[in-house]
Structure formats: C-alpha cells, structure tokens
C-alpha cells in the first residue's frame, strides 16, 4: 500500500512526495534545490535507480512517469494497466519493474522510454512490494497471501523458491546490497525476518511486539512496516511501522546470520517516511510544519536527533514553502488496515441464538422451535389437562 507522504533519497538528491506533487532538492548545504511539480493525481509509489540517474513514479491515474535527474527532465509518461503498488529499477538500470493490485509485474524499458510495458509474471493475490537481486538474476515479490516468491528474471515463470513463514500479508521486502544472498521482510504479523532467499530458508525472526512497553497506547494495535532502509557502512537497519510514531533500529550481523536489536527512536509527531544517507545519517519525514525533517546520527553508539545544520534547514525551508502538498494528506489513513485476514466466529453467534431460543421455550412451553406461539389450524382445538 502507498503511504500518504513519502521520502526517497539517492546520494545527495532528496525527494519528498505528498498527494499529487513532489519536491526534489539536494541535501548539500551550499546548493539551491528547485521544487519540481509534476502530475495532477495522487502519487502511489516512487523510487530512484541505483545510481540516482533516474527517478520514477506512478499515480492513481494509471500513469508511469520516468525522469532523468541530472538535470531533471521528464523522459516519458506511459500508461499502466492497473493501479500500481510498488516499483523498482533493475540493477543495470535498463528496466523498470512495476507491481500492481491484481498481482502482475510489468517491465518497462528505461533505454527506450516510450516503449510499452511487458507482462513478466503474475500472482493470484495483490502484490505489495517488488525487488530485484543485485545481479539482476532474480525478481522477488511480496503478496497479500503471506508469501515471498523468488523468480528467475530471465524466465519469470521459473520459480527458484518461496520464503514461507509469515502469517499475515508481507508489506515490505529488501535485498541487502552488500550481502546479496540475504533478504529482509516485514509483515502484518508484526515480525521482521531475515532470509537466505535462494533456498527459502529463514535465518532469524524478530517479534516487534517484544520490543514494546506494556503501557504504550499502541501496544495491542496491529501494525506493519511501511519502510525498511539500510546503511551499508555499518550494517544498520531502520524499520518504520505505519501506526507507530517510532523507528526501530537493528544491526545486521551477517556472520551470525541474525538481527540484533539496538534501540527505538520515538517521535512526538506522525512519521511519514525514513531514508538513510550514507555518511550523514537517517532522514525522518514527519507531520510537523515547523520541523518537517529530522536528521538522526549515531552518538556514542546511540542514534539521536542531531542539531539542525545548514542542509536540514535548507530542505526544511523548501518543505515549509510547499507545505500545501502535504496538508491534504496529513489526516488520510492509507495504511495496511484493510489487508488483514478477516475472522468470523459463527459458532459463538449460533450458540447465543440457540440459547435465546431455549430461554423462550422455557418461558412459553407452548411456543414453537423458533420461540413463537404455535398457530392453530382451522378446526383444531387446544387440549389442556384439567388442573
């Protein structure tokens, strides 16, 4: 599911999207970024290519828009078959993969920006995320039916493996770039899992409910991760959930094939999105006009909000000047609440109604099976025993 506001970061190019607009700027403190206002309908998903040369987004008018970022230029506006839920570039940056609500993945050429989409693979369930391996050999898809599927990119009908273990929809998947055999996944079952995805083997499972305090107001709520972001320089993993004003921080121990919980960053305002910038820190986009962006850095082994520097102030100034694009989505709930499995306890309802019928019959022995008085047929007399 798409979030109401989003953050995308590649190098020093930062994009904030809200509603039907997005703002592109640089995090370099001495460079004046220029806002870019494209499109007219709500943006559903967006992403950078690996090098940051390309940026793509899709909206609810079924348009796929491709940009070149150096300098910013719209290369194409193409039509997709159905509304999209996620998109990603291949590592070679030759293709753009688009996943949609019907469970299909289409590929669109980047080198031929006017070319039509090609159906690559399909599912019976809604897709929530799509990823590719760093060598472009595998396409990984996450669906509403708790599955992660690993398919061969050259022959998508050929399935390498399934990563099975989640008990609710899989909201996010992330292939670790410097450990290309490892996959991170998050789900509506409130777990973060580590996989060796080629074999489908689960390596580690972290239950997020065990990291919460009992007194927290959201302790019993259902939630799913809306973002997994990773910093290669120290193997740091940050996880944002859609109903919790907090960011969970883990350390990936690739040698031991496990995730080590480090800390939780709590915020007073709703957090829309997060993204790591290598060498600088964790950018946090929040629902607060005076301080829309927070930059967190590690200090003494603990992440904390850093004093506002020139880069943060510059980007925040751009956001305050374009806050109207975020105001319209501030109160919109577009999380994962509609994706949970519905449960029906018809046995309890049946037993309750049965007990009600028995009570009525005890109170009125002449009543029928449904508790209503029996109707007399014509010429039928009511016989009573003499008292």
C-alpha beads as a LAMMPS data file, in Angstrom:
LAMMPS data file: protein, C-alpha beads

387 atoms
386 bonds

1 atom types
1 bond types

-500.0 500.0 xlo xhi
-500.0 500.0 ylo yhi
-500.0 500.0 zlo zhi

Masses

1 110.0

Atoms # bond

1 1 1 0.000 0.000 0.000
2 1 1 1.264 3.507 -0.742
3 1 1 1.852 5.972 2.053
4 1 1 0.271 9.412 2.034
5 1 1 3.664 11.115 2.115
6 1 1 6.997 9.656 1.117
7 1 1 10.726 10.188 1.183
8 1 1 13.239 8.999 -1.421
9 1 1 16.980 9.563 -1.234
10 1 1 19.864 8.749 -3.539
11 1 1 23.253 10.308 -2.945
12 1 1 22.504 13.917 -2.045
13 1 1 19.279 14.103 -4.046
14 1 1 16.204 14.033 -1.806
15 1 1 12.592 13.809 -2.991
16 1 1 9.568 14.374 -0.774
17 1 1 6.169 13.472 -2.206
18 1 1 2.716 14.310 -0.933
19 1 1 -0.644 13.949 -2.639
20 1 1 -0.200 14.704 -6.322
21 1 1 3.080 16.634 -6.066
22 1 1 6.698 16.015 -5.227
23 1 1 9.594 18.268 -4.327
24 1 1 13.118 17.416 -5.415
25 1 1 16.110 19.070 -3.808
26 1 1 19.680 18.437 -2.689
27 1 1 20.899 17.779 0.837
28 1 1 24.128 19.636 0.078
29 1 1 24.099 22.760 2.232
30 1 1 25.505 25.088 -0.467
31 1 1 23.281 24.068 -3.371
32 1 1 19.886 25.638 -4.047
33 1 1 17.362 22.917 -4.860
34 1 1 14.389 23.667 -7.065
35 1 1 10.937 22.197 -6.457
36 1 1 9.511 20.079 -9.247
37 1 1 5.758 19.913 -9.620
38 1 1 4.666 17.177 -11.998
39 1 1 1.468 15.304 -12.494
40 1 1 -2.044 16.030 -11.329
41 1 1 -3.160 12.946 -9.413
42 1 1 -2.118 11.211 -6.212
43 1 1 1.307 9.577 -6.324
44 1 1 1.104 5.917 -5.268
45 1 1 4.775 4.865 -5.387
46 1 1 8.154 6.286 -6.354
47 1 1 11.796 5.195 -6.470
48 1 1 15.327 6.124 -7.592
49 1 1 17.563 3.963 -9.750
50 1 1 20.711 2.666 -8.061
51 1 1 22.951 5.451 -9.370
52 1 1 20.319 8.143 -8.893
53 1 1 20.327 8.932 -12.624
54 1 1 16.631 8.055 -12.959
55 1 1 13.558 8.608 -10.831
56 1 1 10.142 7.080 -11.492
57 1 1 6.681 7.449 -10.005
58 1 1 3.218 6.112 -10.629
59 1 1 -0.120 7.723 -9.804
60 1 1 -3.750 6.734 -9.416
61 1 1 -4.498 7.854 -12.977
62 1 1 -2.532 4.760 -14.083
63 1 1 0.413 6.757 -15.330
64 1 1 4.066 5.762 -15.055
65 1 1 6.334 8.825 -15.252
66 1 1 10.074 8.487 -15.804
67 1 1 12.569 11.288 -15.093
68 1 1 16.244 11.833 -15.677
69 1 1 17.660 13.625 -12.636
70 1 1 20.898 15.181 -13.922
71 1 1 19.434 17.626 -14.838
72 1 1 15.764 16.962 -14.008
73 1 1 13.893 16.097 -17.195
74 1 1 10.706 14.143 -17.837
75 1 1 11.563 11.356 -20.282
76 1 1 8.169 9.715 -20.677
77 1 1 4.617 9.359 -19.434
78 1 1 3.312 5.862 -20.044
79 1 1 0.068 4.109 -19.150
80 1 1 -0.112 1.071 -16.892
81 1 1 -2.913 -1.497 -16.994
82 1 1 -3.888 -1.205 -13.314
83 1 1 -3.034 0.957 -10.348
84 1 1 0.423 0.118 -9.056
85 1 1 1.548 -0.699 -5.534
86 1 1 5.350 -0.771 -5.897
87 1 1 8.105 -0.256 -8.444
88 1 1 11.847 -0.757 -8.682
89 1 1 14.658 -0.368 -11.210
90 1 1 16.850 -3.296 -12.179
91 1 1 20.464 -3.020 -11.058
92 1 1 21.553 -2.403 -14.664
93 1 1 19.016 0.476 -14.847
94 1 1 17.789 -0.853 -18.185
95 1 1 14.304 -1.760 -16.937
96 1 1 11.697 -0.567 -14.503
97 1 1 9.571 -3.244 -12.803
98 1 1 6.049 -2.294 -11.751
99 1 1 3.821 -4.383 -9.451
100 1 1 0.063 -3.824 -9.361
101 1 1 -3.025 -4.643 -7.317
102 1 1 -4.052 -7.569 -9.497
103 1 1 -0.803 -9.420 -8.762
104 1 1 1.037 -8.763 -12.054
105 1 1 4.552 -7.429 -12.636
106 1 1 5.253 -5.483 -15.831
107 1 1 8.633 -4.338 -17.111
108 1 1 9.170 -1.010 -18.876
109 1 1 12.289 -0.121 -20.793
110 1 1 14.388 2.771 -19.483
111 1 1 16.598 2.943 -22.568
112 1 1 13.502 3.192 -24.783
113 1 1 11.341 5.454 -22.617
114 1 1 8.374 5.390 -24.986
115 1 1 8.176 1.600 -25.185
116 1 1 5.136 -0.319 -23.929
117 1 1 5.137 -2.486 -20.856
118 1 1 5.731 -6.238 -20.977
119 1 1 3.982 -8.679 -18.629
120 1 1 6.695 -10.589 -16.756
121 1 1 4.879 -12.630 -14.113
122 1 1 1.581 -12.905 -12.272
123 1 1 0.104 -13.872 -8.911
124 1 1 -3.359 -14.740 -7.653
125 1 1 -3.070 -12.137 -4.890
126 1 1 -2.368 -8.409 -4.634
127 1 1 1.340 -7.533 -4.720
128 1 1 2.627 -5.184 -2.035
129 1 1 6.321 -4.970 -2.935
130 1 1 8.836 -5.976 -5.591
131 1 1 12.640 -6.157 -5.535
132 1 1 15.490 -7.447 -7.681
133 1 1 18.744 -9.142 -6.690
134 1 1 21.924 -7.030 -7.104
135 1 1 22.997 -9.207 -10.052
136 1 1 19.563 -8.891 -11.736
137 1 1 19.177 -12.686 -11.743
138 1 1 16.079 -12.821 -9.527
139 1 1 12.822 -10.935 -9.137
140 1 1 11.361 -11.068 -5.638
141 1 1 7.698 -10.329 -4.976
142 1 1 5.690 -9.996 -1.764
143 1 1 1.946 -10.545 -1.731
144 1 1 -1.115 -10.276 0.444
145 1 1 -1.249 -14.047 0.943
146 1 1 1.819 -14.193 3.222
147 1 1 4.226 -15.350 0.501
148 1 1 7.550 -14.132 -0.834
149 1 1 8.271 -15.556 -4.267
150 1 1 11.727 -15.725 -5.857
151 1 1 11.571 -15.985 -9.669
152 1 1 14.240 -16.107 -12.346
153 1 1 14.418 -12.742 -14.115
154 1 1 15.313 -14.307 -17.457
155 1 1 12.410 -16.779 -17.197
156 1 1 9.924 -15.422 -14.643
157 1 1 7.689 -18.490 -14.965
158 1 1 10.529 -20.464 -13.355
159 1 1 10.334 -20.161 -9.569
160 1 1 13.548 -20.602 -7.606
161 1 1 11.958 -20.690 -4.146
162 1 1 9.278 -19.431 -1.779
163 1 1 10.084 -17.783 1.548
164 1 1 7.266 -19.023 3.771
165 1 1 6.684 -18.270 7.442
166 1 1 4.781 -15.015 7.727
167 1 1 1.209 -15.377 8.998
168 1 1 -0.123 -12.118 7.533
169 1 1 0.457 -10.110 4.351
170 1 1 4.095 -9.240 3.541
171 1 1 4.281 -5.454 3.462
172 1 1 7.949 -4.846 2.603
173 1 1 10.954 -6.771 1.271
174 1 1 14.557 -5.580 0.933
175 1 1 17.571 -7.334 -0.590
176 1 1 20.690 -6.381 1.388
177 1 1 23.027 -4.773 -1.182
178 1 1 26.374 -5.762 0.390
179 1 1 25.109 -9.235 1.304
180 1 1 23.219 -10.075 -1.896
181 1 1 22.171 -13.522 -0.676
182 1 1 20.160 -12.046 2.228
183 1 1 16.627 -10.682 2.277
184 1 1 14.766 -8.668 4.924
185 1 1 10.983 -8.841 5.114
186 1 1 8.274 -7.309 7.284
187 1 1 4.649 -8.289 7.660
188 1 1 1.304 -7.559 9.240
189 1 1 2.164 -10.317 11.722
190 1 1 4.465 -7.726 13.408
191 1 1 7.712 -9.517 12.648
192 1 1 10.948 -8.607 10.874
193 1 1 12.598 -11.643 9.283
194 1 1 15.953 -12.423 7.698
195 1 1 16.119 -14.959 4.852
196 1 1 18.544 -16.737 2.608
197 1 1 16.120 -16.232 -0.229
198 1 1 17.544 -18.566 -2.905
199 1 1 16.865 -21.559 -0.678
200 1 1 13.825 -20.003 1.028
201 1 1 15.447 -20.608 4.417
202 1 1 14.509 -18.359 7.325
203 1 1 17.581 -17.316 9.314
204 1 1 16.138 -15.092 12.024
205 1 1 12.777 -13.743 13.194
206 1 1 12.323 -10.711 15.425
207 1 1 8.906 -10.184 17.039
208 1 1 8.348 -6.435 17.254
209 1 1 5.730 -6.825 19.996
210 1 1 8.501 -7.995 22.322
211 1 1 10.196 -4.607 21.886
212 1 1 7.197 -2.593 23.083
213 1 1 6.427 -1.337 26.553
214 1 1 3.147 -2.627 28.103
215 1 1 1.985 0.912 28.925
216 1 1 2.277 2.161 25.347
217 1 1 -1.084 3.205 23.832
218 1 1 -0.440 1.234 20.634
219 1 1 0.648 -1.942 22.453
220 1 1 -2.347 -4.008 21.307
221 1 1 -2.723 -2.473 17.839
222 1 1 -1.985 -4.315 14.623
223 1 1 0.754 -2.734 12.539
224 1 1 3.040 -3.463 9.613
225 1 1 6.286 -1.984 8.352
226 1 1 5.908 0.750 5.764
227 1 1 9.653 1.159 5.171
228 1 1 12.882 -0.835 5.540
229 1 1 16.042 1.186 4.955
230 1 1 19.681 0.137 5.283
231 1 1 23.085 1.779 5.772
232 1 1 25.933 -0.214 4.222
233 1 1 28.790 1.387 6.125
234 1 1 27.791 -0.234 9.430
235 1 1 25.010 -2.691 8.546
236 1 1 22.354 -0.617 10.292
237 1 1 18.695 -1.436 9.553
238 1 1 15.898 1.035 10.317
239 1 1 12.265 -0.043 10.331
240 1 1 9.230 2.260 10.241
241 1 1 5.743 0.945 11.051
242 1 1 2.549 2.527 9.774
243 1 1 0.732 3.107 13.094
244 1 1 3.589 3.780 15.497
245 1 1 5.424 7.131 15.901
246 1 1 8.723 5.308 16.303
247 1 1 11.627 3.891 14.293
248 1 1 13.183 0.546 15.267
249 1 1 16.952 0.270 14.753
250 1 1 18.713 -3.077 14.260
251 1 1 22.230 -4.234 13.459
252 1 1 22.652 -6.867 10.766
253 1 1 25.188 -9.464 11.906
254 1 1 25.796 -11.205 8.590
255 1 1 28.428 -13.555 10.024
256 1 1 25.971 -14.966 12.569
257 1 1 23.034 -14.510 10.198
258 1 1 20.890 -12.604 12.667
259 1 1 19.433 -9.204 13.505
260 1 1 20.482 -7.515 16.734
261 1 1 18.037 -5.013 18.194
262 1 1 19.753 -1.740 19.141
263 1 1 17.200 0.894 20.038
264 1 1 13.945 2.632 19.241
265 1 1 13.661 6.275 18.208
266 1 1 10.369 7.799 19.376
267 1 1 8.841 10.943 17.871
268 1 1 6.052 13.222 19.069
269 1 1 4.570 13.587 15.578
270 1 1 3.411 11.115 12.950
271 1 1 6.355 9.819 10.925
272 1 1 5.658 9.525 7.204
273 1 1 8.885 8.048 5.911
274 1 1 12.588 7.447 6.577
275 1 1 15.739 7.079 4.451
276 1 1 19.457 6.631 5.127
277 1 1 22.049 8.880 3.521
278 1 1 25.454 7.228 3.551
279 1 1 27.968 9.243 5.558
280 1 1 25.363 11.584 7.008
281 1 1 22.585 9.792 8.891
282 1 1 18.900 8.876 8.954
283 1 1 16.436 11.356 7.465
284 1 1 12.980 11.329 9.078
285 1 1 9.976 12.987 7.406
286 1 1 7.285 13.879 9.966
287 1 1 3.916 15.603 10.150
288 1 1 5.146 18.848 11.697
289 1 1 5.371 22.000 9.631
290 1 1 7.911 23.783 11.821
291 1 1 10.296 20.818 11.751
292 1 1 9.260 18.566 8.835
293 1 1 12.658 16.864 8.621
294 1 1 14.795 15.436 11.384
295 1 1 18.316 14.142 10.772
296 1 1 19.424 11.455 13.234
297 1 1 23.064 10.492 13.752
298 1 1 24.829 7.914 15.948
299 1 1 26.395 9.445 19.047
300 1 1 28.209 7.147 21.432
301 1 1 26.625 4.104 19.817
302 1 1 23.076 5.500 20.110
303 1 1 21.081 7.201 17.373
304 1 1 19.637 10.584 18.257
305 1 1 18.309 13.720 16.586
306 1 1 21.224 15.925 15.549
307 1 1 21.244 19.716 15.903
308 1 1 19.781 21.321 12.801
309 1 1 22.535 22.134 10.338
310 1 1 22.567 24.116 7.083
311 1 1 21.419 21.145 4.968
312 1 1 18.466 20.342 7.223
313 1 1 17.438 23.984 7.390
314 1 1 17.654 24.399 3.621
315 1 1 15.480 21.365 2.830
316 1 1 13.043 22.184 5.658
317 1 1 12.642 25.694 4.259
318 1 1 11.674 24.237 0.874
319 1 1 9.131 21.975 2.560
320 1 1 7.595 24.777 4.615
321 1 1 7.232 26.811 1.441
322 1 1 5.445 23.877 -0.246
323 1 1 3.574 22.574 2.784
324 1 1 0.249 22.692 0.932
325 1 1 1.200 19.497 -0.897
326 1 1 1.412 17.679 2.454
327 1 1 -1.521 19.302 4.262
328 1 1 -4.045 17.468 2.114
329 1 1 -2.691 14.062 3.104
330 1 1 -1.880 14.738 6.754
331 1 1 -5.096 13.231 8.057
332 1 1 -5.521 10.493 5.468
333 1 1 -5.139 6.934 6.714
334 1 1 -3.726 4.859 3.874
335 1 1 -2.039 2.157 5.912
336 1 1 -2.464 -1.592 5.811
337 1 1 -5.576 -1.914 7.991
338 1 1 -7.718 -3.230 5.120
339 1 1 -5.338 -6.093 4.307
340 1 1 -5.598 -8.177 7.454
341 1 1 -7.361 -11.520 7.313
342 1 1 -10.961 -11.267 8.442
343 1 1 -12.063 -13.771 11.075
344 1 1 -15.626 -14.946 11.564
345 1 1 -16.766 -16.661 14.756
346 1 1 -20.117 -18.044 13.601
347 1 1 -20.090 -20.771 16.264
348 1 1 -20.407 -18.234 19.079
349 1 1 -23.268 -16.464 17.284
350 1 1 -25.019 -19.792 16.691
351 1 1 -24.733 -20.831 20.341
352 1 1 -26.007 -17.450 21.509
353 1 1 -29.085 -17.636 19.287
354 1 1 -29.709 -21.242 20.330
355 1 1 -29.631 -20.246 23.986
356 1 1 -32.097 -17.418 23.296
357 1 1 -34.491 -19.867 21.627
358 1 1 -34.242 -22.284 24.576
359 1 1 -34.941 -19.484 27.040
360 1 1 -38.090 -18.516 25.137
361 1 1 -39.275 -22.107 25.075
362 1 1 -38.738 -22.425 28.833
363 1 1 -40.752 -19.269 29.392
364 1 1 -43.515 -20.379 26.987
365 1 1 -43.758 -24.178 26.681
366 1 1 -46.468 -23.825 24.003
367 1 1 -44.071 -21.943 21.747
368 1 1 -42.651 -23.486 18.600
369 1 1 -38.987 -24.224 17.893
370 1 1 -38.388 -20.579 16.979
371 1 1 -39.875 -19.244 20.218
372 1 1 -43.145 -18.078 18.670
373 1 1 -46.581 -19.377 19.680
374 1 1 -47.893 -22.203 17.520
375 1 1 -50.586 -21.222 15.060
376 1 1 -53.850 -23.195 15.282
377 1 1 -55.084 -24.896 12.150
378 1 1 -58.774 -24.450 11.198
379 1 1 -60.950 -26.807 13.249
380 1 1 -58.063 -27.627 15.622
381 1 1 -58.874 -27.352 19.312
382 1 1 -56.430 -26.739 22.050
383 1 1 -56.411 -29.597 24.558
384 1 1 -55.445 -28.852 28.098
385 1 1 -55.124 -31.182 31.031
386 1 1 -57.609 -30.446 33.812
387 1 1 -55.996 -28.748 36.730

Bonds

1 1 1 2
2 1 2 3
3 1 3 4
4 1 4 5
5 1 5 6
6 1 6 7
7 1 7 8
8 1 8 9
9 1 9 10
10 1 10 11
11 1 11 12
12 1 12 13
13 1 13 14
14 1 14 15
15 1 15 16
16 1 16 17
17 1 17 18
18 1 18 19
19 1 19 20
20 1 20 21
21 1 21 22
22 1 22 23
23 1 23 24
24 1 24 25
25 1 25 26
26 1 26 27
27 1 27 28
28 1 28 29
29 1 29 30
30 1 30 31
31 1 31 32
32 1 32 33
33 1 33 34
34 1 34 35
35 1 35 36
36 1 36 37
37 1 37 38
38 1 38 39
39 1 39 40
40 1 40 41
41 1 41 42
42 1 42 43
43 1 43 44
44 1 44 45
45 1 45 46
46 1 46 47
47 1 47 48
48 1 48 49
49 1 49 50
50 1 50 51
51 1 51 52
52 1 52 53
53 1 53 54
54 1 54 55
55 1 55 56
56 1 56 57
57 1 57 58
58 1 58 59
59 1 59 60
60 1 60 61
61 1 61 62
62 1 62 63
63 1 63 64
64 1 64 65
65 1 65 66
66 1 66 67
67 1 67 68
68 1 68 69
69 1 69 70
70 1 70 71
71 1 71 72
72 1 72 73
73 1 73 74
74 1 74 75
75 1 75 76
76 1 76 77
77 1 77 78
78 1 78 79
79 1 79 80
80 1 80 81
81 1 81 82
82 1 82 83
83 1 83 84
84 1 84 85
85 1 85 86
86 1 86 87
87 1 87 88
88 1 88 89
89 1 89 90
90 1 90 91
91 1 91 92
92 1 92 93
93 1 93 94
94 1 94 95
95 1 95 96
96 1 96 97
97 1 97 98
98 1 98 99
99 1 99 100
100 1 100 101
101 1 101 102
102 1 102 103
103 1 103 104
104 1 104 105
105 1 105 106
106 1 106 107
107 1 107 108
108 1 108 109
109 1 109 110
110 1 110 111
111 1 111 112
112 1 112 113
113 1 113 114
114 1 114 115
115 1 115 116
116 1 116 117
117 1 117 118
118 1 118 119
119 1 119 120
120 1 120 121
121 1 121 122
122 1 122 123
123 1 123 124
124 1 124 125
125 1 125 126
126 1 126 127
127 1 127 128
128 1 128 129
129 1 129 130
130 1 130 131
131 1 131 132
132 1 132 133
133 1 133 134
134 1 134 135
135 1 135 136
136 1 136 137
137 1 137 138
138 1 138 139
139 1 139 140
140 1 140 141
141 1 141 142
142 1 142 143
143 1 143 144
144 1 144 145
145 1 145 146
146 1 146 147
147 1 147 148
148 1 148 149
149 1 149 150
150 1 150 151
151 1 151 152
152 1 152 153
153 1 153 154
154 1 154 155
155 1 155 156
156 1 156 157
157 1 157 158
158 1 158 159
159 1 159 160
160 1 160 161
161 1 161 162
162 1 162 163
163 1 163 164
164 1 164 165
165 1 165 166
166 1 166 167
167 1 167 168
168 1 168 169
169 1 169 170
170 1 170 171
171 1 171 172
172 1 172 173
173 1 173 174
174 1 174 175
175 1 175 176
176 1 176 177
177 1 177 178
178 1 178 179
179 1 179 180
180 1 180 181
181 1 181 182
182 1 182 183
183 1 183 184
184 1 184 185
185 1 185 186
186 1 186 187
187 1 187 188
188 1 188 189
189 1 189 190
190 1 190 191
191 1 191 192
192 1 192 193
193 1 193 194
194 1 194 195
195 1 195 196
196 1 196 197
197 1 197 198
198 1 198 199
199 1 199 200
200 1 200 201
201 1 201 202
202 1 202 203
203 1 203 204
204 1 204 205
205 1 205 206
206 1 206 207
207 1 207 208
208 1 208 209
209 1 209 210
210 1 210 211
211 1 211 212
212 1 212 213
213 1 213 214
214 1 214 215
215 1 215 216
216 1 216 217
217 1 217 218
218 1 218 219
219 1 219 220
220 1 220 221
221 1 221 222
222 1 222 223
223 1 223 224
224 1 224 225
225 1 225 226
226 1 226 227
227 1 227 228
228 1 228 229
229 1 229 230
230 1 230 231
231 1 231 232
232 1 232 233
233 1 233 234
234 1 234 235
235 1 235 236
236 1 236 237
237 1 237 238
238 1 238 239
239 1 239 240
240 1 240 241
241 1 241 242
242 1 242 243
243 1 243 244
244 1 244 245
245 1 245 246
246 1 246 247
247 1 247 248
248 1 248 249
249 1 249 250
250 1 250 251
251 1 251 252
252 1 252 253
253 1 253 254
254 1 254 255
255 1 255 256
256 1 256 257
257 1 257 258
258 1 258 259
259 1 259 260
260 1 260 261
261 1 261 262
262 1 262 263
263 1 263 264
264 1 264 265
265 1 265 266
266 1 266 267
267 1 267 268
268 1 268 269
269 1 269 270
270 1 270 271
271 1 271 272
272 1 272 273
273 1 273 274
274 1 274 275
275 1 275 276
276 1 276 277
277 1 277 278
278 1 278 279
279 1 279 280
280 1 280 281
281 1 281 282
282 1 282 283
283 1 283 284
284 1 284 285
285 1 285 286
286 1 286 287
287 1 287 288
288 1 288 289
289 1 289 290
290 1 290 291
291 1 291 292
292 1 292 293
293 1 293 294
294 1 294 295
295 1 295 296
296 1 296 297
297 1 297 298
298 1 298 299
299 1 299 300
300 1 300 301
301 1 301 302
302 1 302 303
303 1 303 304
304 1 304 305
305 1 305 306
306 1 306 307
307 1 307 308
308 1 308 309
309 1 309 310
310 1 310 311
311 1 311 312
312 1 312 313
313 1 313 314
314 1 314 315
315 1 315 316
316 1 316 317
317 1 317 318
318 1 318 319
319 1 319 320
320 1 320 321
321 1 321 322
322 1 322 323
323 1 323 324
324 1 324 325
325 1 325 326
326 1 326 327
327 1 327 328
328 1 328 329
329 1 329 330
330 1 330 331
331 1 331 332
332 1 332 333
333 1 333 334
334 1 334 335
335 1 335 336
336 1 336 337
337 1 337 338
338 1 338 339
339 1 339 340
340 1 340 341
341 1 341 342
342 1 342 343
343 1 343 344
344 1 344 345
345 1 345 346
346 1 346 347
347 1 347 348
348 1 348 349
349 1 349 350
350 1 350 351
351 1 351 352
352 1 352 353
353 1 353 354
354 1 354 355
355 1 355 356
356 1 356 357
357 1 357 358
358 1 358 359
359 1 359 360
360 1 360 361
361 1 361 362
362 1 362 363
363 1 363 364
364 1 364 365
365 1 365 366
366 1 366 367
367 1 367 368
368 1 368 369
369 1 369 370
370 1 370 371
371 1 371 372
372 1 372 373
373 1 373 374
374 1 374 375
375 1 375 376
376 1 376 377
377 1 377 378
378 1 378 379
379 1 379 380
380 1 380 381
381 1 381 382
382 1 382 383
383 1 383 384
384 1 384 385
385 1 385 386
386 1 386 387
